[in-house]
């Protein structure tokens, strides 16, 4: 695995949708680099510190949110002299996003007074009164033709369906929620899922014309839904809740067909591989680790080594036996937003697997096999998991724990990779859209990593087991 040198950043970093460029916020400057060479191709100066960065879907324009001002600035990559400023005046701007056509910007004012659609083609703008949320509550169809916007008036929640061509409201319908928390189009654009606040468990499926197709309540008298995620294929809807379980619904009947619990005590029978991060006593020097879809590195079934370049301590994964008790903590009952339930949930690109993190077991990442309806693996880390992401091109998962190590899993196994940069601790990571580059963020810097596919003849002898025996 190859790493670049570290570069300064003070805020958000974002890959362009076409995977060619990387935009980085450095105080009030927006630096655009080429993904392959990391050379600076454009440098833009904003009027204040950059709070958010978002590329237009066509990778032509870049949106910078200056929410302390509050103001929005947009830049053109091909026309450096072109710029756009949006200022809502006393109403302020709490959040801004691109429309699918890359020629309109949607801003939400402070206190959710209104949502405004600004055109970059002309001076026209459209207002939607009383949006329900600032950064949430807006979802676009995959084909980019329609937008579902949540609003609230007279103590009632509504879905406004807008045409992304004319920005006219096509239809408005009320939804049966006490306090709507989120909305999301299905990947095939045939249905809209709506879920209620954490105080009430309720999942509602609506057709675009406002008909309620299905209402799902898993239980009553408890904290409800925490995370919702469609599978990329559109056949499954995963719902993570505060009762530490994930329930999956199918798109044909909208009935649940599986429930995955997250018990701290894992006992037999269990076919899952349980990897635990442990200190590595060996002092081998492996300056490079090569990974393909299956791992071609010096790794056996019960662990993998990493190099010590960069001054970090050596760690590896050890394969544990069941029964095993996972580290857990008791959430505080006297504080809001308790740290329990499914706080992270994401599907692999082929919809075969999804991972979860139960927030009261923050050091464990659970990987589920939706085809076999069983637990595939558990990664038990030394520190709480900060971020995790699937490779967009294959079944490869990477995660970080604010340590100088990068952790990877595929169906073939798991391994730990040392970052060869001094005092670099990963707090966030993200892939570009074609999977050719992985962005790793420290608190004040970032680097990029690429995974090198090894040739078959370069694979090491698998009989040379350098891992500890269990």
C-alpha positions as a LaTeX table, in Angstrom:
\begin{tabular}{lrrr}
\hline
Residue & $x$ (\AA) & $y$ (\AA) & $z$ (\AA) \\
\hline
Unk1 & 0.00 & 0.00 & 0.00 \\
Unk2 & 1.39 & 3.38 & $-0.97$ \\
Unk3 & 0.93 & 6.63 & 0.98 \\
Unk4 & 1.57 & 10.23 & $-0.04$ \\
Unk5 & 3.14 & 12.86 & 2.17 \\
Unk6 & 0.90 & 14.85 & 4.52 \\
Unk7 & $-0.69$ & 18.14 & 3.43 \\
Unk8 & $-2.33$ & 20.80 & 5.55 \\
Unk9 & $-6.11$ & 21.02 & 5.95 \\
Unk10 & $-8.31$ & 22.84 & 8.45 \\
Unk11 & $-11.75$ & 21.71 & 7.39 \\
Unk12 & $-13.68$ & 19.53 & 4.96 \\
Unk13 & $-12.06$ & 17.65 & 2.08 \\
Unk14 & $-14.06$ & 16.31 & $-0.85$ \\
Unk15 & $-13.36$ & 14.28 & $-3.99$ \\
Unk16 & $-14.95$ & 15.43 & $-7.22$ \\
Unk17 & $-17.64$ & 13.03 & $-8.52$ \\
Unk18 & $-15.50$ & 12.20 & $-11.56$ \\
Unk19 & $-12.63$ & 11.18 & $-9.21$ \\
Unk20 & $-10.15$ & 13.54 & $-10.90$ \\
Unk21 & $-9.79$ & 16.26 & $-8.25$ \\
Unk22 & $-9.68$ & 16.76 & $-4.51$ \\
Unk23 & $-10.92$ & 19.98 & $-2.88$ \\
Unk24 & $-9.44$ & 20.89 & 0.51 \\
Unk25 & $-10.37$ & 23.70 & 2.89 \\
Unk26 & $-7.37$ & 25.50 & 4.42 \\
Unk27 & $-8.83$ & 28.28 & 6.57 \\
Unk28 & $-10.39$ & 30.71 & 4.05 \\
Unk29 & $-8.67$ & 29.16 & 1.03 \\
Unk30 & $-10.03$ & 26.39 & $-1.17$ \\
Unk31 & $-7.24$ & 24.28 & $-2.63$ \\
Unk32 & $-8.03$ & 22.00 & $-5.58$ \\
Unk33 & $-5.49$ & 19.25 & $-6.25$ \\
Unk34 & $-5.14$ & 16.62 & $-8.94$ \\
Unk35 & $-5.89$ & 13.22 & $-7.40$ \\
Unk36 & $-3.04$ & 11.39 & $-9.15$ \\
Unk37 & $-0.19$ & 13.87 & $-8.61$ \\
Unk38 & $-1.72$ & 15.95 & $-5.79$ \\
Unk39 & $-0.43$ & 19.05 & $-7.53$ \\
Unk40 & $-2.44$ & 22.24 & $-6.98$ \\
Unk41 & $-4.56$ & 22.97 & $-10.05$ \\
Unk42 & $-6.67$ & 25.82 & $-8.64$ \\
Unk43 & $-6.60$ & 28.06 & $-5.58$ \\
Unk44 & $-9.65$ & 30.09 & $-4.54$ \\
Unk45 & $-9.89$ & 32.64 & $-1.70$ \\
Unk46 & $-13.17$ & 32.88 & 0.20 \\
Unk47 & $-14.23$ & 35.78 & 2.41 \\
Unk48 & $-14.29$ & 33.70 & 5.61 \\
Unk49 & $-13.34$ & 30.32 & 7.02 \\
Unk50 & $-14.82$ & 27.44 & 5.02 \\
Unk51 & $-17.33$ & 25.29 & 6.94 \\
Unk52 & $-18.39$ & 22.90 & 4.16 \\
Unk53 & $-17.28$ & 21.89 & 0.67 \\
Unk54 & $-19.47$ & 20.16 & $-1.92$ \\
Unk55 & $-18.82$ & 19.45 & $-5.58$ \\
Unk56 & $-21.55$ & 19.83 & $-8.18$ \\
Unk57 & $-22.55$ & 16.44 & $-9.63$ \\
Unk58 & $-20.90$ & 17.33 & $-12.96$ \\
Unk59 & $-17.59$ & 18.20 & $-11.20$ \\
Unk60 & $-17.61$ & 21.66 & $-12.80$ \\
Unk61 & $-18.53$ & 23.81 & $-9.79$ \\
Unk62 & $-17.56$ & 23.76 & $-6.11$ \\
Unk63 & $-19.77$ & 25.05 & $-3.30$ \\
Unk64 & $-18.24$ & 26.50 & $-0.13$ \\
Unk65 & $-20.42$ & 27.10 & 2.92 \\
Unk66 & $-19.23$ & 30.01 & 5.06 \\
Unk67 & $-21.77$ & 29.55 & 7.81 \\
Unk68 & $-20.09$ & 31.82 & 10.34 \\
Unk69 & $-20.56$ & 34.77 & 7.98 \\
Unk70 & $-23.24$ & 33.39 & 6.98 \\
Unk71 & $-22.72$ & 33.14 & 3.23 \\
Unk72 & $-22.22$ & 30.69 & 0.37 \\
Unk73 & $-19.62$ & 30.99 & $-2.37$ \\
Unk74 & $-19.41$ & 28.90 & $-5.52$ \\
Unk75 & $-16.46$ & 28.54 & $-7.89$ \\
Unk76 & $-15.94$ & 27.18 & $-11.39$ \\
Unk77 & $-13.03$ & 24.82 & $-12.02$ \\
Unk78 & $-12.81$ & 25.60 & $-15.75$ \\
Unk79 & $-13.48$ & 29.35 & $-15.37$ \\
Unk80 & $-11.39$ & 30.54 & $-12.39$ \\
Unk81 & $-12.61$ & 34.14 & $-12.76$ \\
Unk82 & $-16.26$ & 33.12 & $-12.36$ \\
Unk83 & $-17.69$ & 33.27 & $-8.85$ \\
Unk84 & $-21.07$ & 33.32 & $-7.15$ \\
Unk85 & $-22.01$ & 34.65 & $-3.71$ \\
Unk86 & $-25.30$ & 33.94 & $-1.94$ \\
Unk87 & $-26.30$ & 35.94 & 1.12 \\
Unk88 & $-29.75$ & 35.55 & 2.70 \\
Unk89 & $-29.32$ & 38.67 & 4.82 \\
Unk90 & $-30.89$ & 38.56 & 8.30 \\
Unk91 & $-32.37$ & 35.11 & 7.59 \\
Unk92 & $-28.87$ & 33.62 & 7.47 \\
Unk93 & $-27.83$ & 30.32 & 5.92 \\
Unk94 & $-27.67$ & 27.13 & 7.95 \\
Unk95 & $-26.93$ & 24.70 & 5.12 \\
Unk96 & $-26.40$ & 24.60 & 1.34 \\
Unk97 & $-26.42$ & 21.80 & $-1.23$ \\
Unk98 & $-26.35$ & 21.26 & $-4.99$ \\
Unk99 & $-29.28$ & 20.16 & $-7.11$ \\
Unk100 & $-28.76$ & 17.15 & $-9.40$ \\
Unk101 & $-28.49$ & 19.35 & $-12.51$ \\
Unk102 & $-25.44$ & 21.21 & $-11.07$ \\
Unk103 & $-27.00$ & 24.54 & $-11.98$ \\
Unk104 & $-29.05$ & 25.25 & $-8.85$ \\
Unk105 & $-28.08$ & 25.69 & $-5.20$ \\
Unk106 & $-30.50$ & 24.94 & $-2.35$ \\
Unk107 & $-30.00$ & 26.89 & 0.87 \\
Unk108 & $-31.82$ & 26.53 & 4.18 \\
Unk109 & $-32.11$ & 29.64 & 6.34 \\
Unk110 & $-31.52$ & 29.83 & 10.07 \\
Unk111 & $-34.36$ & 28.51 & 12.24 \\
Unk112 & $-35.73$ & 26.68 & 9.13 \\
Unk113 & $-37.74$ & 29.71 & 8.01 \\
Unk114 & $-37.45$ & 28.83 & 4.33 \\
Unk115 & $-35.59$ & 26.78 & 1.75 \\
Unk116 & $-34.48$ & 28.72 & $-1.32$ \\
Unk117 & $-33.53$ & 27.35 & $-4.74$ \\
Unk118 & $-31.02$ & 29.67 & $-6.47$ \\
Unk119 & $-30.34$ & 29.43 & $-10.21$ \\
Unk120 & $-26.82$ & 29.88 & $-11.61$ \\
Unk121 & $-28.27$ & 30.31 & $-15.11$ \\
Unk122 & $-30.44$ & 33.31 & $-14.33$ \\
Unk123 & $-31.46$ & 35.37 & $-11.29$ \\
Unk124 & $-34.61$ & 33.35 & $-10.56$ \\
Unk125 & $-35.14$ & 31.83 & $-7.13$ \\
Unk126 & $-37.88$ & 29.67 & $-5.62$ \\
Unk127 & $-38.87$ & 29.56 & $-1.95$ \\
Unk128 & $-40.28$ & 26.66 & 0.05 \\
Unk129 & $-41.63$ & 27.78 & 3.41 \\
Unk130 & $-40.94$ & 26.07 & 6.73 \\
Unk131 & $-38.48$ & 23.27 & 5.84 \\
Unk132 & $-38.41$ & 20.72 & 8.62 \\
Unk133 & $-34.62$ & 20.42 & 8.97 \\
Unk134 & $-31.48$ & 22.30 & 8.05 \\
Unk135 & $-29.09$ & 19.71 & 6.65 \\
Unk136 & $-31.59$ & 16.82 & 6.50 \\
Unk137 & $-35.08$ & 16.46 & 5.14 \\
Unk138 & $-34.24$ & 16.79 & 1.41 \\
Unk139 & $-33.88$ & 13.81 & $-0.94$ \\
Unk140 & $-33.49$ & 13.65 & $-4.72$ \\
Unk141 & $-34.47$ & 10.84 & $-7.04$ \\
Unk142 & $-31.60$ & 8.93 & $-8.57$ \\
Unk143 & $-32.49$ & 10.23 & $-12.05$ \\
Unk144 & $-32.43$ & 13.79 & $-10.68$ \\
Unk145 & $-35.94$ & 14.68 & $-11.85$ \\
Unk146 & $-37.70$ & 15.18 & $-8.51$ \\
Unk147 & $-36.96$ & 16.34 & $-4.97$ \\
Unk148 & $-38.79$ & 15.38 & $-1.78$ \\
Unk149 & $-38.61$ & 18.18 & 0.79 \\
Unk150 & $-39.95$ & 17.84 & 4.34 \\
Unk151 & $-41.87$ & 20.79 & 5.77 \\
Unk152 & $-43.82$ & 21.39 & 8.94 \\
Unk153 & $-46.72$ & 23.75 & 9.57 \\
Unk154 & $-49.58$ & 23.79 & 12.04 \\
Unk155 & $-47.83$ & 21.03 & 14.05 \\
Unk156 & $-48.04$ & 18.63 & 11.11 \\
Unk157 & $-45.34$ & 17.12 & 8.86 \\
Unk158 & $-45.60$ & 17.23 & 5.06 \\
Unk159 & $-43.69$ & 15.97 & 2.02 \\
Unk160 & $-43.40$ & 18.47 & $-0.83$ \\
Unk161 & $-42.63$ & 16.86 & $-4.20$ \\
Unk162 & $-40.88$ & 19.33 & $-6.53$ \\
Unk163 & $-39.84$ & 19.05 & $-10.16$ \\
Unk164 & $-36.10$ & 19.68 & $-10.46$ \\
Unk165 & $-36.68$ & 21.10 & $-13.97$ \\
Unk166 & $-39.13$ & 23.92 & $-13.19$ \\
Unk167 & $-38.92$ & 23.78 & $-9.37$ \\
Unk168 & $-42.69$ & 23.82 & $-9.21$ \\
Unk169 & $-44.41$ & 21.94 & $-6.40$ \\
Unk170 & $-46.03$ & 18.90 & $-8.03$ \\
Unk171 & $-47.82$ & 17.60 & $-4.95$ \\
Unk172 & $-47.93$ & 18.00 & $-1.18$ \\
Unk173 & $-49.12$ & 15.30 & 1.20 \\
Unk174 & $-49.20$ & 14.93 & 4.98 \\
Unk175 & $-47.29$ & 12.09 & 6.62 \\
Unk176 & $-48.33$ & 10.17 & 9.71 \\
Unk177 & $-45.44$ & 11.17 & 11.95 \\
Unk178 & $-45.27$ & 12.87 & 15.32 \\
Unk179 & $-41.90$ & 14.50 & 14.59 \\
Unk180 & $-40.44$ & 13.52 & 11.21 \\
Unk181 & $-36.71$ & 12.76 & 11.42 \\
Unk182 & $-35.74$ & 11.90 & 7.84 \\
Unk183 & $-36.76$ & 11.07 & 4.28 \\
Unk184 & $-35.10$ & 9.05 & 1.54 \\
Unk185 & $-36.04$ & 7.97 & $-1.99$ \\
Unk186 & $-35.60$ & 4.31 & $-2.84$ \\
Unk187 & $-32.77$ & 3.61 & $-5.33$ \\
Unk188 & $-35.30$ & 2.79 & $-8.07$ \\
Unk189 & $-37.27$ & 6.03 & $-7.39$ \\
Unk190 & $-40.49$ & 4.09 & $-6.82$ \\
Unk191 & $-41.02$ & 4.81 & $-3.13$ \\
Unk192 & $-40.18$ & 7.28 & $-0.35$ \\
Unk193 & $-39.25$ & 6.09 & 3.13 \\
Unk194 & $-40.01$ & 8.36 & 6.10 \\
Unk195 & $-39.11$ & 7.71 & 9.73 \\
Unk196 & $-40.20$ & 9.31 & 12.97 \\
Unk197 & $-38.12$ & 10.83 & 15.76 \\
Unk198 & $-36.29$ & 8.70 & 18.30 \\
Unk199 & $-39.21$ & 9.00 & 20.72 \\
Unk200 & $-41.43$ & 6.77 & 18.60 \\
Unk201 & $-40.54$ & 3.78 & 16.43 \\
Unk202 & $-42.24$ & 4.27 & 13.07 \\
Unk203 & $-41.21$ & 3.57 & 9.47 \\
Unk204 & $-43.55$ & 4.75 & 6.69 \\
Unk205 & $-43.29$ & 3.87 & 3.00 \\
Unk206 & $-45.07$ & 6.24 & 0.59 \\
Unk207 & $-45.59$ & 6.20 & $-3.15$ \\
Unk208 & $-44.73$ & 9.43 & $-5.01$ \\
Unk209 & $-48.44$ & 10.29 & $-5.25$ \\
Unk210 & $-48.78$ & 10.27 & $-1.44$ \\
Unk211 & $-50.31$ & 6.83 & $-0.84$ \\
Unk212 & $-49.01$ & 5.09 & 2.27 \\
Unk213 & $-47.78$ & 1.70 & 1.07 \\
Unk214 & $-46.71$ & 0.33 & 4.42 \\
Unk215 & $-46.36$ & 1.30 & 8.07 \\
Unk216 & $-43.87$ & $-0.57$ & 10.24 \\
Unk217 & $-43.64$ & $-0.43$ & 14.04 \\
Unk218 & $-41.18$ & $-2.89$ & 15.56 \\
Unk219 & $-42.07$ & $-2.13$ & 19.17 \\
Unk220 & $-43.65$ & 0.47 & 21.44 \\
Unk221 & $-42.65$ & 2.25 & 24.65 \\
Unk222 & $-38.99$ & 2.70 & 23.81 \\
Unk223 & $-36.56$ & 4.84 & 21.86 \\
Unk224 & $-37.08$ & 4.21 & 18.15 \\
Unk225 & $-35.21$ & 4.51 & 14.84 \\
Unk226 & $-31.60$ & 5.73 & 14.78 \\
Unk227 & $-30.28$ & 4.89 & 11.28 \\
Unk228 & $-31.90$ & 3.98 & 7.95 \\
Unk229 & $-30.07$ & 2.79 & 4.82 \\
Unk230 & $-31.20$ & 1.44 & 1.44 \\
Unk231 & $-29.08$ & $-1.25$ & $-0.17$ \\
Unk232 & $-27.56$ & $-0.11$ & $-3.49$ \\
Unk233 & $-29.65$ & $-2.68$ & $-5.38$ \\
Unk234 & $-32.82$ & $-1.23$ & $-3.87$ \\
Unk235 & $-34.14$ & $-4.59$ & $-2.68$ \\
Unk236 & $-33.46$ & $-4.14$ & 1.04 \\
Unk237 & $-34.06$ & $-1.44$ & 3.61 \\
Unk238 & $-32.01$ & $-1.71$ & 6.81 \\
Unk239 & $-33.33$ & 0.01 & 9.93 \\
Unk240 & $-31.07$ & 0.39 & 12.97 \\
Unk241 & $-32.70$ & 1.29 & 16.26 \\
Unk242 & $-31.96$ & 2.13 & 19.86 \\
Unk243 & $-32.77$ & $-1.41$ & 21.03 \\
Unk244 & $-29.38$ & $-2.48$ & 19.54 \\
Unk245 & $-30.88$ & $-4.37$ & 16.60 \\
Unk246 & $-31.06$ & $-3.99$ & 12.81 \\
Unk247 & $-34.20$ & $-5.05$ & 10.98 \\
Unk248 & $-34.23$ & $-5.53$ & 7.20 \\
Unk249 & $-37.31$ & $-5.05$ & 5.03 \\
Unk250 & $-37.75$ & $-6.28$ & 1.44 \\
Unk251 & $-39.01$ & $-4.00$ & $-1.34$ \\
Unk252 & $-41.77$ & $-6.31$ & $-2.55$ \\
Unk253 & $-43.96$ & $-6.75$ & 0.54 \\
Unk254 & $-42.17$ & $-4.25$ & 2.84 \\
Unk255 & $-42.18$ & $-6.96$ & 5.51 \\
Unk256 & $-39.19$ & $-7.69$ & 7.74 \\
Unk257 & $-37.32$ & $-10.84$ & 6.78 \\
Unk258 & $-34.37$ & $-10.69$ & 9.19 \\
Unk259 & $-33.39$ & $-9.18$ & 12.51 \\
Unk260 & $-29.75$ & $-8.83$ & 13.57 \\
Unk261 & $-29.03$ & $-8.31$ & 17.27 \\
Unk262 & $-25.81$ & $-7.00$ & 18.80 \\
Unk263 & $-25.27$ & $-8.93$ & 22.03 \\
Unk264 & $-22.11$ & $-8.23$ & 24.01 \\
Unk265 & $-21.69$ & $-11.98$ & 24.61 \\
Unk266 & $-21.13$ & $-14.06$ & 21.47 \\
Unk267 & $-21.50$ & $-17.79$ & 21.97 \\
Unk268 & $-21.55$ & $-20.96$ & 19.88 \\
Unk269 & $-22.75$ & $-21.79$ & 17.32 \\
Unk270 & $-21.17$ & $-18.87$ & 15.48 \\
Unk271 & $-19.61$ & $-19.03$ & 12.02 \\
Unk272 & $-18.30$ & $-15.47$ & 12.15 \\
Unk273 & $-14.60$ & $-14.66$ & 12.22 \\
Unk274 & $-13.85$ & $-12.49$ & 15.25 \\
Unk275 & $-10.73$ & $-10.37$ & 14.82 \\
Unk276 & $-9.25$ & $-8.60$ & 17.82 \\
Unk277 & $-6.62$ & $-5.88$ & 17.57 \\
Unk278 & $-3.65$ & $-6.82$ & 19.75 \\
Unk279 & $-0.09$ & $-5.60$ & 20.22 \\
Unk280 & 2.41 & $-7.39$ & 17.98 \\
Unk281 & 5.62 & $-8.53$ & 19.73 \\
Unk282 & 7.40 & $-9.33$ & 16.49 \\
Unk283 & 9.83 & $-6.76$ & 15.11 \\
Unk284 & 9.65 & $-7.62$ & 11.44 \\
Unk285 & 10.17 & $-4.84$ & 8.92 \\
Unk286 & 7.39 & $-4.82$ & 6.34 \\
Unk287 & 7.50 & $-1.47$ & 4.62 \\
Unk288 & 4.80 & $-2.33$ & 2.11 \\
Unk289 & 1.56 & $-4.25$ & 2.34 \\
Unk290 & $-0.22$ & $-5.26$ & $-0.88$ \\
Unk291 & $-3.91$ & $-5.96$ & $-1.02$ \\
Unk292 & $-6.15$ & $-7.12$ & $-3.81$ \\
Unk293 & $-9.80$ & $-8.18$ & $-3.52$ \\
Unk294 & $-8.43$ & $-11.09$ & $-1.53$ \\
Unk295 & $-5.42$ & $-10.27$ & 0.61 \\
Unk296 & $-2.00$ & $-10.98$ & $-0.87$ \\
Unk297 & 0.04 & $-10.09$ & 2.17 \\
Unk298 & 1.93 & $-11.93$ & 4.89 \\
Unk299 & $-1.26$ & $-12.82$ & 6.71 \\
Unk300 & $-2.70$ & $-16.06$ & 7.99 \\
Unk301 & $-6.10$ & $-16.97$ & 9.31 \\
Unk302 & $-5.33$ & $-15.72$ & 12.80 \\
Unk303 & $-3.62$ & $-12.39$ & 12.22 \\
Unk304 & $-1.62$ & $-9.99$ & 10.09 \\
Unk305 & 1.44 & $-7.86$ & 10.67 \\
Unk306 & 2.18 & $-4.30$ & 9.76 \\
Unk307 & 5.35 & $-2.21$ & 9.49 \\
Unk308 & 6.64 & 0.20 & 12.10 \\
Unk309 & 7.51 & 3.07 & 9.77 \\
Unk310 & 6.35 & 6.37 & 11.21 \\
Unk311 & 7.16 & 5.49 & 14.81 \\
Unk312 & 3.81 & 3.91 & 15.70 \\
Unk313 & 3.46 & 0.82 & 17.85 \\
Unk314 & 2.96 & $-2.48$ & 16.05 \\
Unk315 & $-0.47$ & $-4.11$ & 16.09 \\
Unk316 & $-2.10$ & $-7.02$ & 14.34 \\
Unk317 & $-5.40$ & $-8.88$ & 14.27 \\
Unk318 & $-5.72$ & $-12.11$ & 16.22 \\
Unk319 & $-8.52$ & $-14.53$ & 15.44 \\
Unk320 & $-10.50$ & $-15.18$ & 18.63 \\
Unk321 & $-12.55$ & $-18.19$ & 19.66 \\
Unk322 & $-16.12$ & $-18.12$ & 20.96 \\
Unk323 & $-17.54$ & $-17.63$ & 23.48 \\
Unk324 & $-16.26$ & $-14.07$ & 23.81 \\
Unk325 & $-17.50$ & $-10.95$ & 25.59 \\
Unk326 & $-17.15$ & $-7.67$ & 23.71 \\
Unk327 & $-16.25$ & $-4.45$ & 25.56 \\
Unk328 & $-19.38$ & $-2.41$ & 26.27 \\
Unk329 & $-20.43$ & 0.56 & 28.35 \\
Unk330 & $-23.64$ & 1.54 & 30.06 \\
Unk331 & $-25.17$ & 4.69 & 28.56 \\
Unk332 & $-25.98$ & 7.56 & 30.90 \\
Unk333 & $-29.70$ & 7.69 & 31.65 \\
Unk334 & $-29.69$ & 11.35 & 32.71 \\
Unk335 & $-28.31$ & 12.81 & 29.44 \\
Unk336 & $-29.90$ & 13.36 & 26.02 \\
Unk337 & $-28.86$ & 11.40 & 22.91 \\
Unk338 & $-27.76$ & 8.27 & 24.78 \\
Unk339 & $-24.77$ & 6.43 & 23.35 \\
Unk340 & $-26.57$ & 3.24 & 22.50 \\
Unk341 & $-28.16$ & 1.69 & 19.46 \\
Unk342 & $-27.03$ & 1.44 & 15.84 \\
Unk343 & $-25.13$ & 4.65 & 15.15 \\
Unk344 & $-23.31$ & 3.48 & 11.99 \\
Unk345 & $-24.80$ & 1.41 & 9.17 \\
Unk346 & $-23.62$ & 1.11 & 5.56 \\
Unk347 & $-24.01$ & $-1.36$ & 2.67 \\
Unk348 & $-21.27$ & $-2.76$ & 0.45 \\
Unk349 & $-21.44$ & $-1.80$ & $-3.21$ \\
Unk350 & $-22.75$ & $-5.24$ & $-4.23$ \\
Unk351 & $-25.44$ & $-5.26$ & $-1.47$ \\
Unk352 & $-23.98$ & $-8.52$ & $-0.16$ \\
Unk353 & $-22.77$ & $-7.16$ & 3.18 \\
Unk354 & $-23.43$ & $-4.28$ & 5.54 \\
Unk355 & $-21.57$ & $-3.13$ & 8.62 \\
Unk356 & $-22.91$ & $-1.71$ & 11.86 \\
Unk357 & $-21.58$ & $-0.14$ & 15.03 \\
Unk358 & $-23.58$ & $-0.38$ & 18.22 \\
Unk359 & $-22.82$ & 2.88 & 20.02 \\
Unk360 & $-22.60$ & 1.36 & 23.49 \\
Unk361 & $-19.96$ & $-1.04$ & 22.08 \\
Unk362 & $-17.94$ & 1.61 & 20.20 \\
Unk363 & $-14.83$ & $-0.52$ & 19.69 \\
Unk364 & $-16.62$ & $-3.30$ & 17.75 \\
Unk365 & $-17.59$ & $-3.26$ & 14.08 \\
Unk366 & $-20.10$ & $-5.91$ & 13.01 \\
Unk367 & $-20.19$ & $-7.18$ & 9.41 \\
Unk368 & $-23.34$ & $-9.00$ & 8.28 \\
Unk369 & $-23.91$ & $-11.30$ & 5.31 \\
Unk370 & $-27.36$ & $-10.51$ & 3.91 \\
Unk371 & $-27.34$ & $-13.55$ & 1.57 \\
Unk372 & $-26.78$ & $-16.02$ & 4.39 \\
Unk373 & $-28.60$ & $-13.87$ & 6.96 \\
Unk374 & $-25.82$ & $-14.28$ & 9.47 \\
Unk375 & $-22.89$ & $-12.53$ & 11.09 \\
Unk376 & $-19.83$ & $-12.67$ & 8.81 \\
Unk377 & $-17.20$ & $-11.02$ & 11.01 \\
Unk378 & $-16.59$ & $-8.81$ & 14.04 \\
Unk379 & $-13.63$ & $-6.46$ & 14.26 \\
Unk380 & $-12.77$ & $-5.64$ & 17.88 \\
Unk381 & $-10.53$ & $-2.58$ & 18.12 \\
Unk382 & $-8.47$ & $-1.17$ & 20.98 \\
Unk383 & $-10.02$ & 2.29 & 20.55 \\
Unk384 & $-13.51$ & 3.54 & 19.55 \\
Unk385 & $-14.21$ & 3.38 & 15.82 \\
Unk386 & $-14.29$ & 6.88 & 14.30 \\
Unk387 & $-15.19$ & 6.11 & 10.67 \\
Unk388 & $-15.60$ & 3.22 & 8.25 \\
Unk389 & $-16.22$ & 3.06 & 4.50 \\
Unk390 & $-16.72$ & 0.46 & 1.78 \\
Unk391 & $-14.58$ & 0.46 & $-1.34$ \\
Unk392 & $-16.99$ & 1.53 & $-4.14$ \\
Unk393 & $-15.54$ & $-1.05$ & $-6.57$ \\
Unk394 & $-15.19$ & $-4.25$ & $-4.51$ \\
Unk395 & $-16.03$ & $-5.83$ & $-1.19$ \\
Unk396 & $-13.32$ & $-4.15$ & 0.84 \\
Unk397 & $-13.93$ & $-2.27$ & 4.09 \\
Unk398 & $-11.58$ & 0.24 & 5.72 \\
Unk399 & $-11.92$ & 1.80 & 9.18 \\
Unk400 & $-10.02$ & 4.08 & 11.55 \\
Unk401 & $-9.89$ & 4.65 & 15.32 \\
Unk402 & $-7.83$ & 7.86 & 15.66 \\
Unk403 & $-4.70$ & 5.73 & 15.78 \\
Unk404 & $-1.68$ & 5.62 & 13.44 \\
Unk405 & $-3.13$ & 2.48 & 11.83 \\
Unk406 & $-5.56$ & 1.75 & 9.02 \\
Unk407 & $-7.70$ & $-1.38$ & 9.33 \\
Unk408 & $-9.07$ & $-3.42$ & 6.44 \\
Unk409 & $-11.44$ & $-6.32$ & 5.95 \\
Unk410 & $-12.52$ & $-8.40$ & 2.97 \\
Unk411 & $-14.27$ & $-11.80$ & 2.95 \\
Unk412 & $-10.74$ & $-13.27$ & 2.74 \\
Unk413 & $-9.56$ & $-11.81$ & 6.04 \\
Unk414 & $-8.52$ & $-8.68$ & 7.92 \\
Unk415 & $-5.29$ & $-6.79$ & 8.49 \\
Unk416 & $-3.74$ & $-3.72$ & 10.12 \\
Unk417 & $-1.64$ & $-1.23$ & 8.16 \\
Unk418 & 0.73 & 1.23 & 9.80 \\
Unk419 & 0.70 & 4.80 & 8.45 \\
Unk420 & 4.30 & 5.79 & 7.57 \\
Unk421 & 3.82 & 9.40 & 8.71 \\
Unk422 & 5.05 & 10.79 & 12.00 \\
Unk423 & 2.31 & 11.57 & 14.55 \\
Unk424 & $-0.46$ & 10.98 & 11.97 \\
Unk425 & $-3.68$ & 9.70 & 13.53 \\
Unk426 & $-6.65$ & 8.98 & 11.29 \\
Unk427 & $-9.93$ & 10.55 & 12.41 \\
Unk428 & $-11.82$ & 10.25 & 9.12 \\
Unk429 & $-11.53$ & 8.58 & 5.73 \\
Unk430 & $-13.33$ & 8.43 & 2.40 \\
Unk431 & $-12.93$ & 6.81 & $-1.01$ \\
Unk432 & $-13.13$ & 8.56 & $-4.34$ \\
Unk433 & $-15.90$ & 7.27 & $-6.62$ \\
Unk434 & $-13.77$ & 4.87 & $-8.68$ \\
Unk435 & $-11.92$ & 3.41 & $-5.68$ \\
Unk436 & $-8.49$ & 4.46 & $-6.93$ \\
Unk437 & $-7.68$ & 6.74 & $-3.98$ \\
Unk438 & $-8.39$ & 6.72 & $-0.25$ \\
Unk439 & $-8.33$ & 10.01 & 1.67 \\
Unk440 & $-7.08$ & 9.82 & 5.26 \\
Unk441 & $-7.60$ & 12.81 & 7.56 \\
Unk442 & $-5.71$ & 13.80 & 10.68 \\
Unk443 & $-6.86$ & 16.77 & 12.75 \\
Unk444 & $-4.70$ & 19.26 & 10.86 \\
Unk445 & $-3.47$ & 17.35 & 7.82 \\
Unk446 & $-4.40$ & 14.69 & 5.28 \\
Unk447 & $-2.75$ & 12.15 & 3.05 \\
Unk448 & $-3.89$ & 9.84 & 0.27 \\
Unk449 & $-3.37$ & 6.10 & $-0.09$ \\
Unk450 & $-3.59$ & 3.73 & $-3.01$ \\
Unk451 & $-3.90$ & $-0.03$ & $-2.86$ \\
Unk452 & $-1.52$ & $-1.95$ & $-5.11$ \\
Unk453 & $-2.75$ & $-5.22$ & $-6.56$ \\
Unk454 & 0.01 & $-7.77$ & $-6.35$ \\
Unk455 & 0.73 & $-10.17$ & $-9.19$ \\
Unk456 & 0.06 & $-13.86$ & $-8.40$ \\
Unk457 & 3.76 & $-14.77$ & $-8.60$ \\
Unk458 & 4.58 & $-12.11$ & $-6.01$ \\
Unk459 & 2.34 & $-13.64$ & $-3.36$ \\
Unk460 & 4.28 & $-14.95$ & $-0.35$ \\
Unk461 & 4.40 & $-18.58$ & 0.66 \\
Unk462 & 1.29 & $-19.14$ & 2.79 \\
Unk463 & 3.14 & $-21.80$ & 4.79 \\
Unk464 & 5.33 & $-19.08$ & 6.34 \\
Unk465 & 3.12 & $-18.22$ & 9.30 \\
Unk466 & 4.61 & $-15.35$ & 11.28 \\
Unk467 & 1.49 & $-14.77$ & 13.41 \\
Unk468 & 1.00 & $-15.88$ & 16.93 \\
Unk469 & $-0.85$ & $-19.13$ & 17.52 \\
Unk470 & $-4.06$ & $-18.96$ & 19.43 \\
\hline
\end{tabular}
